[in-house]
Amino acid sequence: MDMDLDRQVPVLDWTGHLAERTAGMKSSAIRELLKLTSQPDIISFAGGLPAPDFFPLREVEEACRYVIQTEGKNALQYSPTEGYRPLREFLANSMHKYGVPAVPENVLLTNGSQQALDLIGKVLISEGDYIITGRPTYLGAIQAWNAYGARYHTVNLDDDGMIVDEIEHAYEKVLADSGKPPKFVYVLPNFHNPAGTTLTLERRERLAELATKLDLPVVEDDPYGQLRYEGQDLPPICTFIPERTIYLGTFSKTLTPGLRLGWVVCPEVLMQWFIKAKQGADLHTGTFAQYVANDICQRGFLKVHVQRLRGVYKERRDTMLDALAEFWPESCSWTYPQGGLFLWARVPESIDTSDFFAQALQEKVAYVPGINFFPNRDGGFNAMRLNFSYSGPELIVEGIRRLGMALKRELEG
């Protein structure tokens, strides 16, 4: 049968078929910025990227070969939704060092901790529910939960992290405004993204006390906890209130982000719901990646690798702090992170960092404007997040110098 190839076929308007929830889906500001800053001549402080020069290439290659040779038929097969049990056992045992009350049965492997945030939204958040977060807070959590219709009541941060004494007032305000309590409080206690702050022991204990008093669940996001460069490890919040805490971890910052491996530790009553939600999304996390990560962990390499990263990132953090002090106007300020990948810088209020970004790009430097980390977009206008893990020391100095020159020109008018 002949077909008229030139016949006009009506084009379907897919926008009319989209679900209502897509109205809450926004592109990640950081992903969009990375498209702009992918040119090789851009010095990027924008992404939360680990240093690629220190990826464990040889160890991953050896693990891949070993897994294929010894466990290939299993590693390339479907696997349980909960995850590969030997890796879950390793994670449970390793978290005991920090006091996390984990057993393999309450550990769920996810496609990065970002999937864990999405599962939390899918299981816990209904349209219009309020979440208590810090201001600022992690952009990826906002993006995940906006799709489920979340609303936010924010509490302030200072140099000691979230001001947890504001949580009770936030709880009462949400209850008065919506007639329902907040679904949970979201906190990044160690080397906060984006603020770089660490929640003090006193505030962790106070948060646990308030969560118990208010019957409020806590989502504790801890992607950077192992990357401490000074000071003593502090107990996770879930050690105080395990029955009401969902704890998130990841291999992205310690091993490699490309494996896309994260995990959730939660009460067993929640685990069944996360499993059901995950089965509807992807059945299970990639089997082969789990086997490879497990082999690397069981050989003891991860501990050695993390120690190396601590030295590398500490040097880069110190380099950025020294460069800021040398090249930026005295009217600027910044946090002093004890670990992690970021610091939070503030410039004079006369400078809007979203507008100033164009000038930074002219200087071939990139950062993330602060407004992107405020769920209600009501702050951070004169702030920016700076990443110090990705670029080497020489590029850090040059990038901070360029930003400092541009800031001084802007202030001089």
C-alpha positions in Angstrom: 0.0 0.0 0.0 1.4 3.4 -1.0 1.7 6.0 1.7 1.6 9.7 1.3 4.7 10.7 3.1 4.0 14.4 2.6 0.6 14.2 4.4 0.5 16.5 7.3 0.0 14.6 10.6 -1.4 16.7 13.5 1.2 17.2 16.2 0.0 16.2 19.7 0.1 19.0 22.3 1.6 16.9 25.1 1.3 19.8 27.6 -2.4 19.2 27.8 -1.8 15.6 28.9 0.7 16.4 31.7 -0.2 15.5 35.3 -1.0 18.4 37.7 2.0 17.5 39.8 4.4 18.5 36.9 3.6 22.1 37.9 5.8 21.6 40.9 8.7 20.1 38.9 11.5 22.5 38.2 14.9 22.0 36.6 17.8 21.8 39.0 19.4 25.2 39.0 22.8 23.6 39.6 22.3 21.2 36.6 21.4 24.1 34.4 24.4 26.1 35.7 26.7 23.2 34.9 25.6 23.3 31.3 26.8 26.9 31.2 30.1 26.2 33.0 31.1 23.0 31.2 33.6 24.9 29.0 37.2 24.0 29.9 38.1 27.6 30.5 35.5 28.1 33.2 36.7 27.9 36.8 33.7 26.3 38.4 32.8 26.6 42.1 29.2 25.7 41.2 28.7 21.9 41.3 29.1 19.7 44.3 31.6 17.6 42.4 34.3 15.4 44.0 37.8 15.8 42.6 38.0 13.5 39.5 41.8 13.3 39.7 41.3 11.2 42.9 38.6 8.8 41.7 39.8 5.3 42.6 40.1 4.1 38.9 42.4 1.2 39.5 40.5 -0.2 42.5 37.1 0.1 40.6 38.6 -1.6 37.6 40.0 -4.4 39.7 36.7 -4.8 41.5 34.8 -5.0 38.2 37.1 -7.7 37.0 36.8 -9.7 40.2 33.1 -9.4 40.4 32.6 -10.6 36.8 35.0 -13.5 37.3 33.6 -14.7 40.6 30.0 -13.5 40.8 29.1 -12.5 37.2 25.9 -14.5 36.9 24.6 -13.0 40.1 26.0 -9.5 39.6 24.3 -9.1 36.2 21.0 -10.5 37.4 18.0 -8.8 39.0 18.4 -8.5 42.8 16.2 -7.8 45.9 14.7 -4.4 46.2 16.3 -3.9 49.6 19.8 -4.3 48.1 22.7 -6.7 48.1 22.8 -8.1 51.7 26.6 -8.2 52.2 26.8 -4.5 51.3 23.9 -3.8 53.7 25.7 -5.7 56.4 28.9 -3.7 55.7 27.0 -0.4 56.0 25.2 -1.4 59.1 28.5 -2.4 60.8 30.3 0.8 59.6 27.6 3.1 60.9 27.9 1.5 64.3 31.1 3.5 64.7 29.0 6.7 64.7 26.3 5.2 66.9 23.7 4.7 64.2 21.5 1.8 65.3 21.5 0.0 62.0 20.9 -3.6 61.1 20.8 -5.0 57.6 17.0 -5.3 57.8 16.5 -1.5 58.2 19.0 -0.5 55.5 17.7 0.1 51.9 20.1 0.7 49.0 19.0 3.5 46.6 20.1 5.1 43.4 22.0 7.8 45.2 20.6 9.6 48.2 18.7 11.7 45.8 16.4 8.8 45.1 16.0 8.4 48.9 14.7 12.0 49.0 12.2 11.2 46.3 11.0 8.1 48.1 10.5 10.1 51.2 8.3 12.5 49.2 6.4 9.6 47.6 5.7 7.9 50.9 5.2 10.8 53.3 4.2 14.0 51.5 0.7 14.8 50.4 -0.3 17.9 48.4 0.0 20.9 50.7 1.9 19.3 53.5 4.5 21.4 55.3 8.1 20.5 55.9 10.4 22.4 58.3 13.8 23.1 56.8 16.6 25.4 57.4 17.1 28.6 55.4 19.1 27.9 53.3 18.8 24.2 52.7 19.8 21.6 50.1 18.4 22.4 46.6 18.0 18.7 45.7 15.6 18.1 48.5 13.4 21.1 47.5 13.4 19.8 43.9 12.4 16.3 45.0 9.6 17.4 47.3 8.1 20.1 45.2 6.9 17.5 42.8 4.7 16.1 45.6 3.2 19.5 46.5 5.2 20.2 49.6 5.2 23.6 51.3 7.9 24.8 53.6 8.3 26.7 56.8 11.9 27.6 57.3 14.1 28.3 60.4 17.3 30.3 60.4 20.9 29.0 60.5 23.9 30.6 62.1 27.5 29.5 62.4 26.4 26.5 64.6 23.9 25.2 62.1 20.1 25.2 62.3 18.7 27.3 65.2 16.6 24.4 66.5 14.9 26.5 69.2 12.9 28.1 66.3 11.4 24.7 65.4 8.7 24.8 68.1 7.4 28.1 66.8 7.5 26.9 63.3 5.5 23.8 64.3 2.9 25.9 66.0 2.7 28.3 63.0 2.2 25.5 60.5 -0.5 23.9 62.7 -2.3 27.2 63.0 -2.1 28.0 59.3 -2.9 24.6 57.9 -4.7 22.7 60.7 -2.1 19.9 60.4 1.3 19.5 61.9 4.4 19.5 59.7 5.3 16.1 58.2 8.9 16.3 59.3 11.9 18.5 59.9 14.8 18.1 57.4 18.3 18.7 58.6 21.9 18.4 57.3 23.9 18.3 60.5 27.4 17.7 59.2 29.0 20.3 56.9 25.7 21.6 55.6 24.9 22.0 51.9 25.1 24.9 51.1 26.0 26.6 54.4 29.0 24.5 55.4 28.0 24.6 59.0 27.9 21.8 61.6 25.1 21.4 64.1 26.5 21.4 67.6 26.1 18.5 70.0 23.9 20.7 72.2 21.6 21.5 69.3 21.4 17.9 68.2 20.3 16.9 71.7 17.8 19.8 71.7 16.4 18.8 68.3 15.9 15.2 69.5 14.1 16.6 72.6 11.8 18.8 70.5 11.1 16.1 68.0 10.0 13.8 70.8 7.9 16.6 72.5 6.2 17.5 69.2 5.9 14.0 67.9 7.8 15.2 64.8 9.8 12.9 62.5 13.3 13.9 61.5 15.0 13.4 58.1 18.7 13.4 58.7 20.7 13.8 55.5 24.4 13.0 56.0 26.3 12.8 52.7 29.5 14.5 54.0 29.8 13.1 57.5 33.0 11.1 56.8 34.7 14.1 55.2 35.7 15.8 58.5 39.0 17.8 58.4 39.2 19.0 62.0 37.4 18.5 65.3 35.7 15.4 66.7 32.9 13.4 65.1 29.5 14.2 66.6 26.8 11.6 67.2 24.1 11.6 64.5 20.7 12.7 65.6 19.3 9.3 64.9 21.4 7.9 67.8 19.1 9.9 70.2 15.8 9.2 68.5 16.1 6.2 66.2 12.4 5.5 66.3 11.5 8.8 64.6 14.5 9.4 62.4 15.1 8.6 58.7 18.9 8.7 58.1 20.4 9.1 54.6 23.9 8.3 53.4 25.8 8.0 50.1 28.9 6.7 48.4 28.9 9.6 46.0 31.2 11.8 48.0 33.5 9.1 49.4 33.8 6.5 46.6 32.4 7.9 43.3 29.1 9.5 42.3 28.9 7.6 39.1 28.0 4.4 40.9 24.8 6.1 42.1 24.7 4.3 45.4 23.0 5.7 48.5 21.2 4.2 51.4 18.4 4.8 53.9 18.2 3.7 57.5 14.7 3.9 58.9 12.4 2.2 61.4 11.2 -1.2 60.1 7.5 0.0 59.9 8.6 2.5 57.2 10.9 0.2 55.4 8.0 -1.8 53.8 6.6 1.4 52.3 9.9 2.6 50.9 10.4 -0.9 49.4 6.9 -0.6 47.7 7.7 2.9 46.4 11.1 1.8 45.1 9.6 -1.2 43.3 7.3 1.1 41.4 10.3 3.3 40.4 13.1 0.9 39.4 12.6 -2.5 41.1 16.0 -2.3 42.7 19.3 -0.4 42.6 21.8 -1.6 40.0 23.1 -5.0 41.1 26.5 -4.8 39.4 27.3 -1.4 41.1 26.4 -2.9 44.5 28.7 -5.9 44.0 31.5 -3.6 42.9 31.1 -1.3 45.8 30.8 -4.2 48.2 34.1 -5.7 47.0 35.9 -2.4 47.4 34.5 -1.9 50.9 35.2 -5.5 52.1 38.8 -5.1 51.0 39.2 -2.2 53.3 40.1 0.3 50.6 37.2 2.7 51.3 38.7 3.7 54.7 42.1 4.4 53.1 40.5 6.3 50.3 38.5 8.5 52.6 41.6 9.4 54.6 43.3 10.5 51.4 40.3 12.6 50.4 40.3 14.3 53.7 43.9 15.5 53.1 43.1 16.7 49.6 39.9 18.5 50.5 41.4 20.1 53.6 44.1 21.7 51.5 41.6 23.0 49.0 39.3 24.3 51.8 42.3 26.1 53.4 43.4 27.5 50.0 39.9 29.0 49.4 39.7 30.5 52.8 43.1 32.1 52.5 42.2 33.4 49.0 39.0 34.9 50.2 40.8 36.7 53.0 43.4 38.0 50.5 41.3 39.0 47.5 37.7 39.8 48.5 36.4 43.1 49.9 36.4 43.4 53.6 32.6 43.9 53.5 32.2 40.2 52.5 32.0 37.3 54.9 31.9 33.5 54.7 31.5 30.4 56.8 34.4 28.2 58.0 33.4 24.6 57.3 35.0 21.8 59.4 34.5 19.4 56.6 32.4 18.7 53.5 32.6 20.4 50.1 31.2 23.9 50.4 31.3 27.2 52.1 28.6 30.0 52.1 29.8 33.5 51.2 27.9 36.7 51.7 28.6 39.9 49.8 27.2 43.4 50.5 23.4 43.7 50.2 23.8 46.1 47.3 24.9 43.1 45.2 22.4 40.6 44.0 24.3 37.4 43.3 21.8 36.2 40.7 22.5 39.4 38.7 26.2 39.4 39.5 26.5 35.8 38.0 26.7 37.3 34.5 29.8 39.3 35.5 31.3 36.2 37.1 30.9 34.3 33.9 32.6 37.2 32.0 35.5 36.5 34.4 35.2 32.8 33.5 34.1 31.8 37.1 30.9 30.2 38.3 29.1 29.7 41.6 25.5 29.0 42.7 23.5 32.1 43.6 22.1 31.8 47.2 18.4 32.3 46.4 18.3 28.8 44.9 18.7 27.3 48.4 15.7 29.0 49.9 12.6 26.9 49.5 10.3 30.0 49.4 12.9 32.0 47.4 12.8 34.6 50.2 16.5 35.0 51.0 20.1 34.5 49.9 20.0 37.4 47.5 23.5 38.5 48.5 24.9 35.1 49.1 26.5 32.3 47.1 27.6 28.7 47.5 31.2 28.0 46.7 32.5 24.5 46.2 36.2 23.8 47.0 36.5 20.1 46.3 36.5 20.1 42.5 39.2 22.5 41.4 42.9 22.3 42.3 44.6 24.9 44.6 46.0 27.0 41.8 42.6 27.3 40.1 40.9 28.0 43.4 43.2 31.0 44.0 42.8 32.3 40.5 39.0 31.9 40.6 38.6 33.6 43.9 40.9 36.4 42.8 38.8 37.0 39.7 35.6 37.1 41.7 37.2 39.5 44.2 38.2 41.9 41.4 34.7 41.8 39.9 33.1 42.4 43.4 35.4 45.4 44.0 34.5 46.9 40.6 30.8 46.4 41.4 31.1 48.1 44.8 33.1 51.0 43.3 30.2 51.6 40.8 
